[in-house]
């Protein structure tokens, strides 16, 4: 997840902090007209979910999916993992910043 996203950014000489926030992604990637941005959205969302599974396990991710049907996304995330989505994204972005760097 993270390594693939970092490599994609590096290949395009894009800074790692140039990505949109996870909550800024549209609900459907079909709304994105630019193929490069679609690829970026898929890589970002995959890397974030992979990060969440790594840190919390698959169970909380499944709980989040169930909870999001009844609650706002951030509230569902906090209920499933005990963390805010903003805190999780900050950790994810720090991991991305460090990914592949020596």
C-alpha positions in Angstrom: 0.0 0.0 0.0 2.3 2.8 1.3 5.3 1.7 -0.7 3.3 1.5 -4.0 1.8 4.9 -3.4 5.2 6.4 -2.5 6.8 4.9 -5.6 3.9 6.3 -7.7 4.4 9.8 -6.3 8.2 9.6 -6.6 7.9 8.4 -10.3 5.9 11.6 -11.0 8.2 13.8 -8.9 5.2 14.7 -6.7 5.8 15.6 -3.1 4.2 13.1 -0.6 2.1 15.9 0.9 0.5 16.7 -2.4 -2.3 14.1 -2.0 -5.8 15.1 -1.1 -7.2 14.1 2.3 -8.9 10.7 2.5 -12.2 12.4 3.3 -11.7 14.8 0.3 -12.0 11.9 -2.2 -15.3 11.7 -3.9 -17.7 8.9 -2.9 -17.4 7.5 -6.4 -14.2 7.6 -8.4 -16.5 7.7 -11.5 -16.9 11.4 -10.8 -13.2 12.0 -11.5 -12.5 12.9 -15.1 -8.7 12.7 -15.2 -7.2 9.2 -15.4 -4.1 10.2 -13.4 -6.3 11.5 -10.6 -8.4 8.3 -10.7 -5.2 6.2 -10.4 -4.1 8.4 -7.5 -7.5 8.1 -5.8 -7.4 4.3 -6.0 -3.8 4.1 -4.8 -4.5 6.5 -1.9 -7.6 4.7 -0.7 -6.0 1.3 -1.0 -2.9 2.5 0.9 -5.0 4.0 3.6 -7.2 0.9 4.1 -4.0 -1.3 4.1 -2.5 1.0 6.8 -5.7 0.7 8.9 -5.7 -3.1 8.6 -1.9 -3.2 9.5 -2.5 -1.1 12.7 -5.9 -2.3 13.8 -6.6 -5.6 12.1 -9.3 -6.6 9.7 -12.0 -6.8 12.4 -12.2 -3.1 13.1 -12.2 -2.4 9.3 -15.2 -4.6 8.9 -16.8 -3.0 11.9 -16.2 0.4 10.4 -17.9 -0.7 7.2 -20.9 -1.9 9.1 -21.0 1.2 11.3 -20.7 3.7 8.4 -24.2 2.6 7.2 -25.7 4.1 10.4 -23.3 6.8 11.5 -21.2 9.6 9.9 -17.9 8.3 8.6 -15.7 9.8 11.4 -18.0 8.7 14.2 -18.2 5.2 12.7 -14.4 5.1 12.5 -14.0 6.1 16.1 -16.5 3.6 17.2 -14.7 0.8 15.3 -11.1 1.7 16.1 -11.1 4.0 19.1 -9.3 6.7 17.1 -10.5 9.7 15.1 -10.2 9.5 11.4 -8.1 12.8 11.5 -5.6 11.2 13.9 -5.4 8.1 11.8 -4.9 10.1 8.6 -2.1 12.1 10.3 -0.3 8.8 11.3 -0.9 7.5 7.8 0.6 10.6 6.2 3.6 10.4 8.6 4.2 6.8 7.6 3.9 7.8 3.9 6.4 10.6 4.4 8.9 8.1 5.8 8.1 5.3 3.4 11.1 4.4 1.2 13.3 7.0 2.8 16.5 6.0 4.5 
